[in-house]
Amino acid sequence: MTARNPFAGSPVGVVVDVIDQQLEPLRHLTFLDKLALWASWAVAAGIFLTLGWMAMAPDDPYGAVSLMLRTSSTSMWIQAAGLAMVASAIGTVLVGRSLPYAGPFAAAFGLAVVSLRGRTAESLLIAARSSELGTGGLAMQMLFEACVWMVVLALSFLMASVVMRWCFPGTQPRENVPAIRTNNLPLAAFAPIALAIALLAFAIIGAGMNSRETRHTQVIFVVAASVWLGCFFAFRVVPSRGIHWYVLTVLLMCIAGYAFAAMQSDSKDLPMSVPPSNFLRVPPIQFVAVGVAACIAAYWSNLNHHLAMAEEGKAEESDGRG
């Protein structure tokens, strides 16, 4: 029995169904497929490092890439959303038939790359502590901004579905692989299980960050590893094939992380650049972009594993009949 899309009939369900129905059966990427995949990343990085930086550069040259540091934040968001949709469209055209959600991955990659041109979240923290906002208020603003960036990537998923329908109208649906269920847990349990594992991984991997300066590479690694591990191991408990549960995990992690940071008391003994919570080290654009890219990468790994298990099951069934 195939897993039913729980969002069937809704806009989210339409996007998921369109992409799933347009894909070829998942297969190993050829050398040309890999070249196209790398090209999609290069194009996305080029778009965001040039046009993206012009639209998203902070007013303060020593500030982080954030809506909070721009006087024209609405204009910045609109331009960033447009560039993300362009990057998603290009990635879908190049690799869409070979790898699911390659377009949104390219868009998330581009957003993550442009954030590296700005400073770390220390600039946001210092600005908050220098004003009446405080770290609690900063955490709530970061939570809201993370939700806003998530809308940008949701638009990139929508663009990918439109491009798939327009460019590959004759593509046959991929094979329906039976869902491999080892328990009676609902598919919706994937997100909370993945969230719990991701938060635990974030606490373990980021345990040494509180005594070090904030660095882009460190923050990106902790977020990417946490999200990937959460989605990877949650699939072993609830083998969900819906990408919406993976993306929901990232959104829930942003909400839980920044909400927890807002409840942390800010000690006056801490230096200006050291936050009371490690979640305040992660700029919202990096949390969302890196998290979504990591969950799509986990989806690719899990889907390969799912298809391999299904093939093994078919082989065992045929051997038993023989």
Helices and strands as residue ranges (DSSP letters): H 11-22, H 31-47, I 48-52, H 53-56, G 67-69, H 73-95, H 102-115, H 122-129, H 134-167, G 187-189, H 190-205, G 209-211, H 216-237, H 243-263, G 278-281, H 284-321
